Amino acid sequence: MHNEELQLFRDTVIRFLKAHVEPHYEQWEKDGILPKDLYRAMGDAGLLCVDQPEEYGGMGAPFAFSCVVVEEAARMGFLALASNLTVHSDIVAPYILHLGTEEQKRKYLPRMARGECIGAIGMTEPGAGSDLQGIKTTAIADGDYYIINGSKTFITNGQNAGVIVLATKTDPKAGAKGTTLFTVDTTLPGCKRGRNLEKAGLQAADTSELFFDNVRVHKSEVLGRIGGGFGHLIDELPRERLVLAVSAVGHAQGALEKTIEYVTQRKAFGQPIASFQNTRFVLASCKTDIEVHRAFVEKCTAQYAQGTLDVPTAAMVKLATTEMEGRVTDACLQLFGGYGYMTEYPISRYWADARIQRIYGGTSEIMKEVIARSLVGR
């Protein structure tokens, strides 16, 4: 029954994306941002925070249902949307659900499920990317409040965000142990959005600088334990990396589908490109690569649902799938020849969008280090 329900849900997601996203996506890519109305429409359709408990506005569905939304958006070539949804539904909402007080959950989660409040996560800084222990943003206690100062960059959903899960230093001298997370309402005085950053891919995903100038945040907005932020980040990373792996497989699958369609129609030397042995072998290799990685993703998805997906395995699935995604999108673009490099052909966007997946959520190099530490220590 679970598989039947999942397929019905997948059909619903595809119909929604074809009706509400496909006709407008090119314009959103030019605009550099997704409209807030889209989130509200997705909320109305039950496509946001779907595995969140019903008492907080979600559907209470299994985790696999949340994966389907991201997978299908990526497969159809809307990776900017998939990326933004991952941050909103699969990173920020679970942070608040798992770490938040009842007050925080009631304040943010139902509005996030409805698409009224968009979530962002504020970790990366101009001088701190993969090395989160190096963050400089401070939150200094002041009675019942904390005063936050600092800046963040490369923040997905930064322009549209209504709430930010913000990593700060409440004790700048304590290293990782001085890190504390907050839920920060973006309407607070002193909370400013910088420019919408221009990127090589994911054009429709708003990616921003954020600035915090003496932002007064009540102590009730501390997320999790004071000083426990770094541990909380480690605890929540497996889901983030797994969902990125889900999008990588979906995205590669979509690129392959577009390529098969092209090579069966396009002719060279009087015959379809698909009739040449090189084309056939490339397609066969891509399909095999995708299916091998899909099997690993399905295994990890089952582990996550059972609460057994550990940090090294999540790093492995993120590393493997995003590297595969890069290989497949590059091989597919090559089969288009010169047309593949033209933006009017969607394969160019698949190729450009795929590149960031080996960087955000932990670079491939950091993933290798995480895996290696689990094998031979530091």
BARO-967911 format. One record per residue (C-alpha): x, y, z. Coordinates in steps of 0.2 Angstrom, whole numbers, plus 5000, padded with zeros to 4 digits. Example, Ala and Ser with C-alpha at 12.3 -4.5 7.8 and 13.67 -1.06 7.14 Angstrom:
! residues 2
506249785039 506849955036 
END
This chain:
! residues 378
500050005000 501450125004 502150104986 500450134979 500250294989 502050354985 501650334967 500050424968 500950564977 502350564964 500950594951 500250734961 501950814962 502250794943 500550874939 500951024950 502651054943 501951044925 500551164929 501351284941 503251284937 503651224920 502751374911 503651504922 505351434926 506251524912 505651684918 506151644936 507851604930 507951774922 507251854938 508551764949 507151724962 505651614964 504051704968 503351684986 501651644978 502451474972 502751424990 501051464995 500351364981 501451214986 500851235004 499051234998 499451074988 500250985003 502050984995 502951075009 503650995025 502650835020 503450725034 503150855047 501850795060 500050845057 499950945073 501251065066 500451085049 501250935039 500550785032 501350665044 501950565029 503450455028 505150535024 505150455007 503650575002 504750725006 506150654995 504950634980 504550824979 506450864978 506850714966 505450764954 505850944954 507750894950 507250774937 506150894927 507651014927 507151134941 508651104952 508551284959 506851244966 507451074972 508851164981 507751294989 506451164994 507851055002 508351205013 506551245018 505751075020 507250955024 508451065033 507651215042 505951135047 506850975054 508051085064 506551175072 505551015074 506950915082 507751055093 506451185095 505351225110 503451195109 503351385107 504651385092 503751245084 502051325085 502751495079 503651435063 503151255058 501351275053 501751435043 503151345034 502051205029 500851335022 502251415013 501851585022 503651585030 505151525020 506651455029 508451485027 509951425036 511351545041 513051455042 514251505029 515151665031 516451765020 517851685029 517051515035 516351395023 516651205026 517551255043 516051305053 517151315069 517851475061 516251575061 516351755068 514551805070 514251835088 512751825100 513151915116 511951895131 511052055137 509752015150 508351915142 509051945125 510551915114 511352045103 511851975087 513152045075 513951975060 513651925042 513251775032 513451735013 512851615000 511251595010 509951495000 508251575001 509051725008 507951854999 506351765003 506651695020 505551735035 506551635047 508351595048 509151455058 510751555062 512451485068 513251605080 514651615093 513951645111 515651615118 516951665105 518451595115 517651415116 517951355098 516651235093 515951225110 515451415109 514251385095 512451415097 510951415085 509551535085 507851555076 507951735069 506351815062 506951925047 505852065051 506852105067 507752275067 509552265061 509252105051 509652155033 509752065017 511252105005 511152084986 510551934977 512151844972 512451804953 512951624951 513451504937 511951394939 510351384950 509851554943 508151544950 508751514968 508951674978 510651664986 511051804997 512151905009 511351935026 511952065039 511552075057 511852245066 511452235084 509952125081 509052095098 508451915099 507451855114 508251705123 506751605119 507351595101 508951495106 508751335096 509351185106 510651195119 511751355122 513451305116 512751145108 512651215091 514051125083 513350955089 511650995083 512351035066 513250865065 511650785071 510650855057 511850845042 511450665037 509650715031 510350865022 511650765013 510450625009 509150735001 510550814991 510950634985 509150614981 509150764970 510750714962 510050554956 508450634950 509350774941 510550644932 508950544927 508150694920 509750744910 509750564903 507950574898 508250734888 509750664880 508850504874 507450614867 508750714857 509950584850 508450484844 507850634834 509450714829 510350654813 512150654808 512850574792 511050524787 510650424803 510050454821 511450494833 510750354843 511250224830 513150264833 514050144845 514850284855 513150364858 512450194864 513850154875 513850324883 511950314887 512250134893 513650194905 512550344911 511050234915 512150104924 512950244934 511250314939 510450144944 511950094955 511850254964 509950254965 510150084974 511350164987 510150314990 508650194993 509750095006 510150265014 508350325014 507850165023 509150185036 508650365039 506850315041 507450185054 508550315063 510150225058 510950335045 512650385052 513750535047 515050435037 513750345027 512850505023 514450585017 514750435006 513050444998 513250634995 515050614988 514550464976 512950534969 513550714966 515150654958 514050544947 512850684943 514350784937 514950644926 513150604918 512750784915 514350814906 514250654896 512450704891 512950884886 514350804875 513050704865 512150864860 513750934852 513751124850 511951134854 512251074871 513151234875 511751344870 510551394884 509051364873 509351184875 508951124893 510451014895 511551164897 510551204913 510651024919 512551034917 512851214925 511651174939 512451014944 514151094947 513651164964 513051004971 514950944974 515151104984 513651154995 513151035009 514950995012 516250984997 516750824990 518450844998 517650875015 516550715012 518150615009 518950675025 517350635035 517350455028 519250435030 519150485049 517850345051 519050225044 520750275051 520450415064 521250585063 
END
